[in-house]
Amino acid sequence: MQPRTQRQKQVLEFIAGFIERHGYEPSYAQIARHLGISSKATVAKHVAALEKRGLLARKRSDEGFGLDVNFDEAHSGSVCEIPLRGTIAAGLPVDAVEMSESLLVPRFLFGRTRPERIYALRVKGDSMIEDHICDGDIALIENRTDARDGDIVVALVEGERATLKRFYRNGKEVELRPANPNLSPIKLNVWQVAIQGIFRGLLRTAF
């Protein structure tokens, strides 16, 4: 069974990724802060809805309540074959590296986006670390050429160098902003940047 809404999908993805990274579940406050939700009560409603659909399970120990992700149920829906097109820099732009592989990916990760519009890129670097996109992750990208301010995009710089950054446009200038306080944004003329896709999800696996 899949999440019913896009927000439920985001909550489930964050909880699953947090558990894989830290070995324990996030608090409601951490979930709310990461997703920009103003109330922990709203998070609780999403968690309850995911529990009802069999995607999360409450657990109790001597230390209190926690959550378990039902990965078997979450991944039991349709699985799609997605092309792995290469490596994308989450750092300074690097030359795109083409590959000819494919991945089997749970359909629920795409939300309402059609699977045929999705491709995958392996992330290299740590410039998007505060958006929980790490070196070695697999980024799921919707094939699009337009973006809104704040979107995480695959940007092709000067026709040959690809990078993963947040996109902002100011008149004739484009800013490609990292999610790492130690790195500076990349500022270019609009004609130097071509949008090749919008970030839609993440896999953290042993591929």
C-alpha positions as CSV (number, residue, x, y, z in Angstrom):
1,M,0.0,0.0,0.0
2,Q,1.2,3.5,-0.8
3,P,0.9,6.8,1.1
4,R,-2.3,8.6,0.2
5,T,-0.9,12.1,0.0
6,Q,2.3,13.8,-1.0
7,R,2.8,15.0,2.5
8,Q,2.4,11.5,3.9
9,K,5.0,10.4,1.3
10,Q,7.4,13.1,2.5
11,V,6.9,12.1,6.2
12,L,7.5,8.4,5.4
13,E,10.6,9.1,3.3
14,F,12.1,11.3,6.0
15,I,11.5,8.8,8.8
16,A,12.9,5.9,6.7
17,G,16.0,7.9,5.7
18,F,16.6,9.1,9.3
19,I,16.4,5.6,10.7
20,E,18.8,4.3,8.0
21,R,21.3,7.1,8.8
22,H,21.0,7.2,12.6
23,G,19.7,3.8,13.7
24,Y,16.7,5.4,15.6
25,E,13.6,7.2,14.7
26,P,13.2,11.0,14.5
27,S,11.1,13.0,17.0
28,Y,7.9,14.7,15.8
29,A,9.7,18.0,16.3
30,Q,12.5,16.9,14.0
31,I,10.0,15.8,11.4
32,A,8.1,19.1,11.6
33,R,11.3,21.2,11.4
34,H,12.6,19.3,8.4
35,L,9.3,19.4,6.4
36,G,8.4,23.0,7.5
37,I,5.3,21.8,9.4
38,S,4.2,24.3,12.0
39,S,2.6,21.8,14.5
40,K,3.7,18.5,16.0
41,A,0.0,17.6,16.1
42,T,-0.1,17.8,12.3
43,V,2.9,15.4,12.2
44,A,1.0,13.1,14.5
45,K,-2.0,13.0,12.2
46,H,0.3,12.0,9.2
47,V,1.9,9.3,11.3
48,A,-1.5,8.0,12.3
49,A,-2.6,7.9,8.7
50,L,0.6,6.0,7.7
51,E,0.1,3.6,10.6
52,K,-3.5,3.0,9.4
53,R,-2.2,2.1,5.9
54,G,0.3,-0.3,7.4
55,L,3.4,1.7,6.5
56,L,4.4,2.6,10.0
57,A,4.1,0.7,13.3
58,R,4.2,2.1,16.8
59,K,6.5,0.3,19.2
60,R,6.8,0.6,22.9
61,S,9.8,0.0,25.1
62,D,10.9,0.9,28.6
63,E,12.2,4.2,27.2
64,G,8.8,5.2,25.7
65,F,7.1,5.1,22.3
66,G,8.8,4.9,18.9
67,L,8.1,4.1,15.3
68,D,9.1,1.4,13.0
69,V,8.9,1.7,9.2
70,N,7.2,-1.3,7.6
71,F,9.7,-1.5,4.6
72,D,8.1,-4.7,3.2
73,E,4.7,-3.0,3.0
74,A,6.0,0.3,1.8
75,H,7.9,-1.3,-1.0
76,S,5.2,-4.0,-1.8
77,G,3.4,-1.8,-4.4
78,S,4.4,-1.6,-8.0
79,V,8.1,-1.4,-8.8
80,C,9.4,0.6,-11.8
81,E,12.6,0.2,-13.7
82,I,14.4,3.6,-13.8
83,P,17.5,4.4,-15.9
84,L,20.6,5.3,-14.0
85,R,22.0,8.0,-16.3
86,G,25.2,8.8,-14.6
87,T,26.9,10.8,-11.8
88,I,25.8,14.3,-10.6
89,A,28.0,16.6,-8.5
90,A,26.7,17.8,-5.2
91,G,29.7,20.1,-5.1
92,L,31.5,22.1,-7.8
93,P,30.2,21.2,-11.2
94,V,32.0,18.3,-12.9
95,D,31.7,16.8,-16.3
96,A,28.6,14.5,-16.5
97,V,29.5,10.8,-16.4
98,E,27.2,8.7,-18.6
99,M,26.2,5.2,-17.5
100,S,23.9,2.5,-19.0
101,E,22.4,0.9,-15.9
102,S,18.9,0.7,-14.5
103,L,17.4,0.5,-11.0
104,L,14.2,-1.1,-9.6
105,V,12.5,1.6,-7.6
106,P,9.2,1.5,-5.5
107,R,6.5,3.4,-7.4
108,F,5.4,5.3,-4.2
109,L,8.6,7.3,-4.2
110,F,7.4,9.3,-7.3
111,G,4.1,10.5,-5.9
112,R,2.0,11.7,-8.8
113,T,4.8,11.9,-11.3
114,R,4.7,9.4,-14.1
115,P,7.5,6.8,-13.9
116,E,8.6,7.4,-17.5
117,R,9.5,10.9,-16.5
118,I,11.9,9.8,-13.8
119,Y,15.6,9.0,-14.1
120,A,18.3,8.4,-11.5
121,L,21.7,10.0,-10.9
122,R,24.4,8.9,-8.4
123,V,25.4,11.8,-6.1
124,K,29.0,12.8,-5.7
125,G,30.0,15.3,-3.0
126,D,28.4,16.9,0.0
127,S,27.2,20.3,-1.0
128,M,23.5,19.3,-0.4
129,I,24.2,17.6,3.0
130,E,21.7,19.8,4.9
131,D,19.0,18.7,2.6
132,H,20.0,15.1,3.6
133,I,21.5,14.4,0.1
134,C,24.8,12.6,0.7
135,D,27.7,11.4,-1.3
136,G,26.8,8.0,-2.8
137,D,23.0,8.5,-2.7
138,I,20.8,7.9,-5.7
139,A,18.8,11.0,-6.6
140,L,15.5,10.5,-8.4
141,I,15.0,13.2,-11.0
142,E,11.9,14.3,-12.9
143,N,12.8,15.1,-16.5
144,R,11.9,18.8,-16.8
145,T,13.4,21.9,-18.2
146,D,11.6,24.5,-16.0
147,A,12.0,25.2,-12.3
148,R,10.6,27.4,-9.6
149,D,12.7,29.3,-7.1
150,G,13.8,27.0,-4.3
151,D,13.6,23.8,-6.4
152,I,16.5,21.3,-6.2
153,V,17.6,21.0,-9.8
154,V,20.0,19.2,-12.1
155,A,21.6,22.2,-13.8
156,L,23.9,21.9,-16.8
157,V,26.4,24.7,-16.7
158,E,27.8,26.0,-20.0
159,G,26.5,23.0,-21.8
160,E,28.9,20.5,-20.3
161,R,29.1,20.5,-16.5
162,A,26.3,19.1,-14.3
163,T,25.5,19.9,-10.7
164,L,22.7,19.4,-8.1
165,K,21.7,22.6,-6.4
166,R,18.8,24.7,-5.3
167,F,17.7,27.1,-8.1
168,Y,17.0,30.8,-7.8
169,R,16.6,33.3,-10.5
170,N,17.0,37.1,-10.3
171,G,16.4,38.8,-13.5
172,K,19.2,37.7,-16.0
173,E,21.2,36.0,-13.2
174,V,20.8,32.4,-11.9
175,E,22.0,31.4,-8.4
176,L,22.7,27.7,-7.8
177,R,22.7,27.5,-4.0
178,P,24.3,24.6,-2.0
179,A,22.8,23.3,1.2
180,N,26.2,23.4,3.0
181,P,27.3,26.5,5.0
182,N,30.9,25.8,4.1
183,L,30.3,26.3,0.4
184,S,29.4,29.4,-1.7
185,P,26.6,29.7,-4.2
186,I,27.4,29.6,-7.9
187,K,26.1,32.7,-9.8
188,L,25.9,32.7,-13.5
189,N,24.1,34.4,-16.4
190,V,20.8,32.8,-17.2
191,W,22.1,31.7,-20.7
192,Q,24.9,29.7,-19.0
193,V,22.5,27.4,-17.2
194,A,20.0,24.8,-18.6
195,I,17.6,22.9,-16.3
196,Q,17.6,19.2,-17.0
197,G,15.5,17.9,-14.1
198,I,13.9,18.5,-10.7
199,F,14.8,16.4,-7.7
200,R,11.9,14.2,-6.6
201,G,13.3,11.6,-4.2
202,L,16.2,9.8,-2.8
203,L,17.5,6.2,-2.5
204,R,20.2,5.3,0.0
205,T,21.2,1.8,-0.8
206,A,24.2,-0.5,-1.2
207,F,24.2,-0.3,-5.0
